[in-house]
Amino acid sequence: MAVARPLSWVLLTSLAVTTWLHVVEAQPSPKVQKRISSAIRAAANSTNIDYTKFVNVFIGTDNFGDVCPGASVPFGMVKFSTDLTGYAPAGYVTDATQKIRGLSPLHDSGTGSSLGTYGNFEIMPLVCPGGFDTCTTTLEKRERFRKNNTDDASPGYFSQTLDNDIQMEATSTRRAGLERFTFPKGSKPYFVLDLTNDLPASFAGGSMDIDPAKGRITLGGLWGSSFGPTSLNYQAYACFDLLDGGKQKLDEFGVWRGNQVYRYGLDAKGLGLTNIHLNRSLIGDQYQSGALFSFSGSPKQINIRVGVSFVSTAQACQNAEEEVGDASFEDIMGRSQALWNEKLSKIEIDVTNTPANVTELLYSSLYRASLTPNNATGETQGVFAGTTHPYFDSLYCSWDTFRTYYPLMSLHSPVEFAQIVDSYIDGWRKNGWMPECRANNLPGWTQGGSSADNIVGHFAINYHNEASKLGIDVNELYSAMLADGELNPAQWDVQGRQINVYKQYGFVPFSVLDVTSTGRQTRESSRTMEYAFEDFAIRQVAQLLRKPEDVATFSNRSLFYRNVFDPSVTSDGFKGFAQKRFPNGTFSFTDPSDCSPNDKSDSRECSLQGDNEVGFYESSSWEYSWFAPHDTAHLITLMGGNDTFVKRLDHFFNAGYYLAGNEPSFQTPIGYHYANRPSHSVDRVRQIVFNNFDITPAGLPGNDDQAAMATLLVFHLLGLYPVPSTSQFLVLSPFTPKYTIHNSFLNSSTTVTAKNFDPRSVKKKIPEGVAAYVKKVTINGKKAESRCHFDFYDTFRLGGDVEIELVPDGESVDSCDGSLPESLSTGGWLTTR
């Protein structure tokens, strides 16, 4: 959900370059933005561009964006970052009033778990003038403020300086990395390594061993899910090598244990002890424990190699040895940056003629779009232990990512897309249903149903010709989809859908007696609408595989969204809204403004809570009533025709019902296309981008949702919008004059040129007389049959040149000049390519 921007932000506008300056916060270091701006200017005269220099990893680390700026590689299992106090789901936040708990290797990015996720194996550098027994080991005692204006990070690198002038740095591989600590001259380096504390305080038992001869500490245990059943636990392990290949010498070492919940809490240290073995506290106490050690002499810099595993401590050590070995910090950082450059260069823009803030926004968003999910292949546990298939974790959540995240991946990274699709299918192989929101190697809560259907369906529609080469059996993929669409799970809270009653009634009923499965009986209207779109994805693949009976079945079911549309409900003068419905067919009224930004109630529950009574998930009826991406033409009919539809869309935005940070709103700004008014979509997208996104830490409209916001912004900047589970793109006005998308697997490159591009158009309101509206689309020299949409198979799959001709008079081109985007009710999607 969107969070309002703090009042301390001031908007400054100068021609095409718009930026935001904060007048309070002291983080990150000012040199971060100076470095990025300088790199963008220098790139105008360069033929060998380092795209990592355009990335601002701190975007989204404020304003509840929940972005992790830590050191990582693309889809890395580790993300080295500090953990701070307060609300910090990704560990790091810019809020200078919060204290640092330590540096840890495991984090997620862009998730909404309020307690946080991971944060295991924190290490904190200390200076203990009184010696070993005086070191501050427990969380409450070791926390320190950072030094103002010192936070620094870039792809593959993270740095933060404590207020006692100790600098902490990190760089990473996929499952390991290096931590580097620089101490003030003459001080003796001490470290506290934490076994028990993770961000959500979910420790459920574990152990630690110190091998002073090897200079190695191994530790691991059980922890709880950040977005799933608390009764379940995952295992995690780490290996810390302390001697830097013999360059460093261990001095004191031992263990510590504390419990400061009570006034006279435990705070004990054991010099020379080498083992800790702890079980879960059944009485509920939160004991803290770990290692404490120092180094001989007064070395200014200490290097520590860290490996992580979800299998064992032995594998954690092996990961560090194989992926880092004896490489230097600079070596690992260079390798990481090379991996990021390979990923970021998939989209090349005309940097010279693109507004600088657009360049920074685009590449920072592309960076986050490859930060997660976490590639934990070879690190499996539970029913996935030993699987021969790729394994990706931290799927936060399929409901968030099917709309823009995976459609963007399909343009430039089909290999990784196929690996993730295989991981989804493997969920069906092992569990009977594909995962919805797997996190921490555990099942997470379902939100809209089985949105994995739309993800794997999108892959099949766009890559069925290459699927076998990419390791995917489309028939097996379809079997996994059918399981989601036909089989009722025992626990639809964590996988699958409440299919039995959905098929029986044609909608998910409110207050229904369901004796065959378990799940929280809420979100009936939004689940019906999401189930219907998931059925559309199954229909698409059924058509691809020439299964006419299934096509008929799932085409019909994909129209079930209509069954929760109550034509009698009015709000703000507009008629017809989605509502929840009783089994007998009568509607249960919900005010369409409930759970919207205009809701006057501070106590109303709108998410997964058991007392969410509105019938929608994280949304209002005003917002969800637009959701039928496969059949928007019929929505227009339900809402009273094109003119009323356009007026209602205008009111939706102007009256404040729209939430840029909420996924059901993603397609609404381009909804004007379906009413044959595409210039209106161009105006609305400009407004949305400049109202909700910028290059500061608070530059996201709330939670990044595993880069759902990042990829939405990328599509806006490129002048496109995908229709999930199809190969269709809606055409808008690019924010850059020229870009090329490279697809190395298909060996294709597609260049999109915005003819007559004017940088003055890159504003919240397009100035009069400035070219920004689409007059014509030309594909490889041939005029497209519509200026509102084109197809993946005609463009990005083949490669070549696409020209989007822009003109200043929006009214003169405010029609599709050809076919409208497809909808089932108007004969769309009759064939698959």
Summary of the structure (lengths in Angstrom):
residues: 833
radius of gyration: 26.7
end to end distance: 36.0
largest distance: 81.0
contacts: 3138
relative contact order: 0.10
helix: 29%
strand: 23%
